[in-house]
Amino acid sequence: MINSYSKTLEDDTPFTKTNTLEFDSVFESGNLALAIKVSDKEYNCLVQNDINTNGHTQWFYFKVKSNYKKKKNVKFNLLNMYKAKSLYQMGMRVLTLNVTKYPKKN
């Protein structure tokens, strides 16, 4: 089963590669194992299995940084969401936060 999620990203944070997203899950509860660029608008993502399960994955938590100059719709394929009954199949939606909308406090 492949679950797909599309999100429009905008961020002017510079880093070296153009039209590439930078993924991070090295923080508490982060569980992204691998992100593979399929195209400028699509990424295949593998998340780590949930602890104390038989290889099921029912949640994901990772950060994405963009260097796109304009808004762009990006598709994330979550390749290993194998659980037969999932809340996503019952209409649950993905929660996202765009931190560029909030100014940094000193």
Secondary structure, DSSP 8 states (H G I E B T S, - for coil): --EEEEEEE------SSTT--EEE--STT--EEEEEEEETTEEEEEE---TTSSS-------EEE---SS-EEEEEEETT---SS-GGGGT-------GGGS----
